[in-house]
Amino acid sequence: MSAEYVIGIDVGSTATKVVICDDLGRIVSRGTAPTEVLRPRPGWAEVDFVRCWDGVVSACQAALAAVPDGLDAMRVAGIGLTSLAPTVAPLAKRGAPLHAGIIYEDRRSVQQVERILAGASQASIVKRTGIRIESGSTTLSSMRWLVEERPELVEACAYLGSLTTYLAYRLTGNFGTDWANAQLSGLFALDEPPRWLEDWCEQLGIPVDKLPPHMPSQAEVGSVLPSAAEELGIPVGTPVAMGGADAQAAAVGAGLVSPRAGVMSLGTTSVLTVCGERAATDPRFYTRRHVLPERYLHVAPTLLGGTTLRWAAALLGVATVAEMVALAGASAPGAGGVIFLPYLMGERAPLWDREARGAFIGLQLGTSREDMARAVVEGIAFALRNVLAQMEAHLGEPVAALAVTGGAAFPLVLQTLADVLQRPLTAIEGGESAAQGAALLALVAAGRADLEWLAAWQPRLRENYLPNESDAGRYERSFETFSHLYPALRDTMDVPGQ
């Protein structure tokens, strides 16, 4: 391959990250821009697709400007896309969003979910699609809400598309969706061939002609238009890879190709993804196609991570997450006997309980801010241990190797996680696995690499974290207590008016 470059774009719920990679997939520069989740009503969670595009432009320009010794824009060979998922909005024929993008946190479609499940069980839906139906966490429920509450927008739109559908249109003038985002709709087949389930769409009143054309993540959705090229500062005609949902792209960027290997992505929320050779479905988890043939991804998305750490920082009166983690480091393992239940926004996998709530247990007069900070870090680790244990029970075998990536992967967080899990962790360099994965997919779409090369590619590793055996007994006792808290407190979590 000639020495050319590709761009990976990852629009997250707190930041848009753009990386520029060389033709070996190595990151040479980065750019970021803030993004924002809008909450216009209690229980609603949205993103403004147009403002997301503005963030892409800003972050892309910053990344291009940061390339060491400068970069001739004509050497940009391709672009790949990924974003927070799932998202959905009605998009007009010229790409304009007719409604804000409804995202994974959104709870407005609870009644739609109840009506769907009155006619089909979760188990039967998961068997066909690999995806359970939940408000917001599956775009099917949000689509049903749009059909029932905003039918004029559905009638007027060209497609009910994801954020990457919109970004692809802004870049190329073409609509599309990757198989991972399509699966997150709950309307797409898990078995071969990849297809929209037309009978299921008809049963649920979702117009199948409003669902975007689907394609593999590495497929070229189109080439960059003059208008987009001028905004971004890249060549007209640059091929664009359709990309994928963030967990899908992060699996590529983390080199997750071997069966029984796993990656924990510690971002705004945390996701455990395990690679397998068979599509073993379970209502607790998502099962999706891998980019690679004869591989599947078993995905456990949670709602805890960076968001939890930011909440704790504000609660404890410090300005940043880094300061909160440093505060936690001033308390000894065990947090002075305080245990934190981290379900502040409800929880997805493995509980799937939108009414789950958080709690501090074991507070006493001697409890310090440092103890509470440590308890938050440990509570996240305990919850992730529960996720991992249930995933391994489902797959019937242990996860053989576990890597960690993401912006919330601070050294103290990783060491605590290794101690709680009692297994070694390998930290991936940087915190941009999803953006880097999108860039790798761009190499394939641009014809600079193939799937065989992608299967052999591995990221740079930062360091290993080995469990501290001296803390094993303490954390076992704390985890046993943690495991009893959610079942014991569940009946107290339905707060009237919330």
N, C-alpha and C positions, 0 to 999 in steps of 0.2 A: 504494500500500500504506500502511496505517496504521503508526504508529511502534510496532511490536511487536518482540519478540525471539525468537530461537531458540537452542537449546542443541546444541552438538556434543560428543559423547563419543568419546574415542579411548583405548582400553585398550592400551597398549604393553607390551613385555616388561620395561621398567624403571620406567615411570611411566604413570599414567593422567592424561590431559590433558582438561580440560573448558573449552570456550570458550563465551562468550555473545556472540552477534552481533546487530546491529541488522537492520532489514529491508532494508538494502543489502548485507548480508553482511560488514560491518566488525566486527572484534572489539572489544568494549567491556570485557570482563573475562576473567580466566583463573583456573583452579584446578587444582592438581595433587595427586596422592597417589602414594606408591610402590607398585610392583608387583614381584613376584618370580618368577623362574623356578626351579622345584624340580627337583632332580637326584637322585632317590632311588636310582638305580643308574647305573653307568658307561654312557654313551651314551643315557640317558633324559633327556627334557626335558619338563616339564609346567607347567601353571599351575592354581591352585585357583580355579575359577569363582566360588565363594562369596566368597572373599577379593577377587576382582576386583570383584564387586558392591559390597563394602564400600568399596573404593577409589573407585568411581563416586560413591557417596553422599557420601563425604568431599570429593572434588574438586568435585562439583556444588555442595555447600553453600558451599565456599570461593569458587567463582566467583560465586555469587549474592550473597555478602556483599561481594565486591570491586567490584560495579557502582558506578561513580561516582554519587553522590547517591542511591544506593539504587534498588531495582527492585521495583515492584509485581508480585508473582508472577503475578497474573492477566494480565499482559501477555506471558507466555511462550506463544508460538503453536505451537511444535513442538520436537521432539527428533530428532536424527539419531545413528546409531551407526556406529562403526567399531572395529576392533581388529587386533592382530597376527594374521597369517594365514599358513598355514592352522592351524586348531585343530579338534579334534574330541573329543567326549565323549558317552557314552550319557546321555540325559536322561529322567528318569521322567515319567509323565503329568502330574504337578504341577510339573514343571520342575526338580526336584532332580537334580544331577549324580550319577550312580552310579559315576563313576570320574573321576580328575583329567583335565583337558584335555590331550591330547597335541599338542605344537606342532611347528613347522617344523624345529627343531634335532634332534628325536628320531631315534634310529637303531635302535630296537628291532625295526623291521619289515624289516630287510635281507633276511631269508630270504623273507618274503612277496613282496617286490619281485622277487626272483630267480624265484620260482614264477610270478608274473604274466607276467614277460618271457619265460619259457619257452614261453608260449602265444601271445604277441603281441609284435611289435616296438615299440620306442619310436616309430619313424616312423609306424606305423599308428595308434598311440594318439594321438599328437600331431595327426595329420590329423583325427581325429574330435573330439577334445576341446580342442585347443590347449595341452594340458598334458602334460609328461613325467612318468613315474612314478618317484618317488624316496622313500626312507624318510623319513617325517616331512614332507617338503616337499610331498607329495601326500597328502591325507587318505585316499585309497583304501587305501594301504598300512597306515595306522594302523587303519582299519576292518577290514581283513583280519586284523590282529593281534588285535583285539577279538573278531572272530568265532571265531578259532581258540583264543585263550588265555582269553577271558572270555565264553564263549557265553551263560552265564546272565544276564549284564548286557545283552547284545544282545537276548536273548529278553524281558527284563523292561522294556526301555526303550520310550518312545514314539517317540523319534527319536535318530539319531546326528547331533548338531547342533554347530555352531561356537559360539565364545564370543558372537558377536552373536546367534545363535539363543537362547542362554540369557539374555542381557541383554534381548532383546525380550520373552521370556516374563516375566521379573521386572517389566518395566514394564507390559506389556499383558495378560498371560495368554494370548497367542497365540504359536505357534511359526512360524518362517519362516526363510528364508535368501535372500540376494541372489544374483544370477547370477554375480558374481565369486567369492564363496565356493563356490558350487555348482560352478563350473568348476575350482576348486582341488582338488575331490575327485577329478578324473580320471574322473568318471562322468556328466558333463554335456555336452551337444552344443554344439559351436562354431557349427554352421550353424543355420539357422532351421527350425522354430520353437524357442525355448528349451525344453529338455526334459531330463529324466533319460533316459539311454540304458538302457532296460529290458533289452534283450538282453545288453548288456555287464554290467549288474548281475547278471543271472541267471547268466551264465557265470562270474562271480567269486564267487558266493555271497553277495552283498550284498543283503539284503532291501530291495527298492525302497520298500516301505511304511514303512521306518524312515528314509527320507530326507525332510527337511522340505519343506513347500510352498515353491516358489520364486517369486520376484517381482523386478521391477526395483529398483534401489537407492533410487529416489525414491518407491517405493510406500509407502503407509501400512500398516504391519503391524498396527496397532491403536491404542488410546488408553490413556492412563495410568490405571492402577487406583488406587483410594483408598489401598491400602497403600503403593504406590510413591510416590504424591503426598505422603503424609505424611513418608516418609523423605527425599525430595529437596527438599521445600518448593516444589512446583510444582502447578498446578491439576489436579484430576481431569479426565480426558477430553482432555488435551493429545495431539494426534496424534503418532505416532512413525514416522519413516521407517526402513525396514529397513536402509538404509546399505550398507556394503560392506566388503570387505577393505581393509587400510590403504593399499596402493598405489592401489587404485581411488579411495578417498576423497581421497587426497593429490593425485591427478591433477585432481580436481574443484576442490580448494582452491587448486591452483597455476594454475588457468585453462588447463589443457592441452587445447586444443580444435582447434588448427590442425594439419593434416598436416605431418609432418616436424619438429614441435616436440617437445622432450624436456625431462624433469625428472629431475634426480638428487636423490633424497631421502637425505640423510646423517643417519640416525638410529642406533639401536642396531645395526642392519645397514643396508646401503646398497642402494638400488634405482634402476635406470635405467628410466624409462618413456617410450616414444616413441609419439606419436599417429599413426595411419595411416587410410587410407580402405579398406583391404582386409585380409582375414584371412590374412596371409602367415605360415604356420606354419614352425617350425624347432625341432628337438629341444633346441637350446641355450637357448631362451627360452620364456616363456609368451605366448600370444596370447589376449586376452580381449575381450569386448564392452566398449565404452565405455558410460557412462551415456547419451551422446548417440547418436541414430540415425545409421547409416552411418559410424560411427567405431569403430576398434578400438585397443586398447592392446597394444603389444609390450613385455613386461616382462622385465627381467633382474634377478632377486633375487640378492644376494650375502650372504655371512656376515661381512662386514668393515665397520667403521665405528666407532661409539661404543664397542662392546664391545672392539675392538682398542685404542682410545685408553685405555680404563680399565685394560686389562691392562698397557699400557706404563707408565701412571702408577704402578701398584703395583710393577712391576718396577724402575722407576727411583727409587722412594722418595719420590714426591710424593703429596699427598693428593687432588688433584682432576685431572680432565681439563684444566681451564683451566690449571693449573700445568704439566701435561705439555706442552701446546701452547706455553706461554710458554718452557719449556725448549728446545723445538725451535726457537723463534725466535732463540735465542742461538747457533745453529750456522748456518753459511752454506749456501746451496743446494748440493746435492751431498753433504751430510752427511759430509764428510771422507772420501769414498770408500766409505762403508758403504751397502749396499743391503739392504732388508728384504723378505722374502717374507711376505705378511700372512695366510696361510691357516691360522689357528690352530685353527679348528673344522672343517677340511675346507672345501670351497667348493661353492656352488651355481653359478649362471651365471657364465661360460660353461663352466667345467671339469666341473661335476657329478662331483666326486671327493670322497667322504666321507673318504678317507684322506690327502688333501692336508695338508701341515703347513707351519709357518712356519720361517724361518731368517734369521739375520743373516749377511751375506757381506761380507768386506772388513774385518773387525775387526783392529786392530793396537794396539800398546802406546800409541800416541797418541790412540786413540779415546776420546772423552769421553761423558758421559751426554747432553750436549746433542746430539752427533752421532747417538747412538742414537735419541733422541727425534725428531730431524729425519728420520732414515731411516724411522721408522714412518709419519710423515705422508706422506713421499714414496712409500713402498711402497703405501699405500692409493691414492694418486693414480695410480701406475703400473698397479695392478690395475684401477682404473676406466677408465683409458685403454684397456686391453685389452678390457674389456667394451664400451666405446663403439665401438671399431674393429670388433669382431665383429658388433655390432648393425648398424652401417652397411653392412658387407659383406653381411649377410643381407638388409637392405632394399634394397640396390642403389643407395642414394643417401645423401648426408650428412644428418645432423641439422642442420636449418637454424638453430635457436635453442635454447639450452640454459639452463634456469633451475635454481637449486639451492635446496633448503629442508632443514630438519631441525635437530635440536638439536646435531649434530656439525659444523654449518657455521660454524666459527670463521673469522675473517678470514684467519689464516695458512693454514688448511686450504684455503680457497677460492682464495687467491692461488697456492698451490702447485698446486692442481688446474688453474687457468687456465694456469699456466706449463707444466705437464706436457702438458696437452691441446693447448696452443697455439691456444686459441680463447677468445673472451670468454664470461664467465658473468654471469648476472643473479641476484643473491640476492633471494629473496622475504622480505619483512618478517616477523619472528617465526619460530617454529619449529613452528607448529601447523597445517600445511597439511591434514593428515588430519582433525583435529578441525574445522577450518574448513570443509572439504569436507562433512563430516557435517552441519554446521549448514546449509550451503547446500541440501543434499538435504532437510533438514527444512522449509525455506521452500517447496520444491516440494510436499512431502507435505501441508503445511498449506494449500496453495492460495494462498500469498502470492507465488508466482513460478511460471514454467513453464520448460520446457527451452530455449525460445528465449532467455529472459532469462539462464539459466544459461550458455548458449553464448557470450553477450556479456560475462559477468562476468569481471573480471580482478583479481588480488590487488594489494595495495600492494607496491611494489618497494623494496628497501633500498638497494642500490648495485650498480654494475657492477665486475667484475674483469677487467682487460685483461691478456693475457699479456705477460710481460717478455721481450722479444726477446733481451736480453743473456744470459739463462739458457737459451735454446732449445737451443744446441749441447750444453751440459753435460747437459741432461735427455734429449736424443736419445740420447747415448751411454749414459747410465745406463739408459734404458728398453730399449735394445738388450740390455744385459747382463741386466736384469730378465727380459726375454722368454725368455732361454735357461735361466733358473734352474729353473723348475718342470719342464720336460722333462728337464733334466739330473739333477735330484735325485729325480724321481718314484720311481725304483726303490728309493730309500733310505727312503721314507716309511712302508712297511709294517712298523711296529715290533711285534715279538712281544709279546703280552699287552696291547696298547693297544686 
